[in-house]
Amino acid sequence: MDLDLLRATLAQRGQPAFRAQQVWEWMARGASSYAQMTNLPEALRADLERSVPLSSLVLEREAVASDGTEKALFHTVDARPLEAVLMRYRGGAKHSASVPNPSRDGRRSVCLSSQSGCPLTCIFCATGSMAYARNLTASEILDQALHFRRKESSARHPASPSESQGAVPAPRIDHCVFMGMGEPLLNLDNVLAACERLPDIGIHPSSTMISTVGWIPGIDRLTDRDGPTIRLALSLHAPDDALRSELMPVNERYPLADVLDACRRWHEARRRRVYIEYLMLGGVNDRYEQAVALAALLTPRTAFKVNLIPYNPTGSAFEGSSRGAIDAFRSALEERGVPATVRLTRGRDIDAACGQLAAAGTVQRGDVLTRASERSSHRAGR
Ligand code: SAH
């Protein structure tokens, strides 16, 4: 919802300022129509229905992957494409085994875009190869989360075996990552404005993560700002400047050593680990010596945690590292005291995985793809 338009419309109608907050509270709880907003006068609800669209985004297509990951392709009112993804992790505390398993904790994590397209040109990323349009507004960012909030609140889930009623309320969306299209630190004002409202939806700052290519002025702002700490992830992908510049031209502007210094300052101020994202490209950045070089960069050990990312095909010339190479790389890091995990890949069959978000009709694969107009017959949230 365009919150500025909402406020302006209410002011024009001589409505008290608290009405905007009332509408927002309904939206944050997953309302899908003004009719549901029963503490608003009926005439006002009908008026708003005509003058302030419930979303600033138009849903164009949606797709559900076999693992429950759901992608939505939207366009803005000026026809700029963007995508968002909901990752549904099954299970919950009741079902978890004695060994914690992130795929079974029942989490709902939304992956948001901060820009339509991306002005950076990382050569392995599908978004980097599409045209850059513009920064998204705070409302356009929030509307991605609200889209999934509405879907989850309308979905009913089968009860666990121990419950006798037919269905239980859907789990809340409780995590957010800015790992969709775009570079969030190039649109930081709007990203932070959106983050301020995410807690109303049920997503707390400590469960929100901003991922960056290493845009130092933005990292510094996150270090120095007042307000709660939002988690920080750095897309590193190479342990030396020569290779990193080849993969990510932004490295010419902000070289590795300077970016890591900015991350250390953030860690000092925020007392959280920086998540280092490292894409595993077969024969490119996955050799033993490269793991050793990466470990040498990541000091102090308490400041960093590595997340190794299996490469998702994007039509580039790269191939993903083998499972064996990923495991060996991880062991080499851990032997040197660098905590490292391997990211679960989700949504690959609908091109919703990291780096695969390229809109504008290029993503037509998979028989699970549905048109927005067919949505009513479509049951998500299993
Ligand atoms: N611009 C920010 C936010 C986008 S996040 C950033 O780069 O951090 C997208 C994440 O997915 C980044 O870590 C990115 O490097 C990674 N990624 C890009 N292409 C990928 C691919 N083909 N396979 C797996 N991960 C990819």
Residues whose N, C-alpha, C, O or C-beta is under 5 A from the ligand:
A	BS01	SAH	F124 C125 A126 F178 M179 G180 G182 E183 S211 T212 V213 S235 E277 I309 P310 Y311 N312 T314 C354 G355
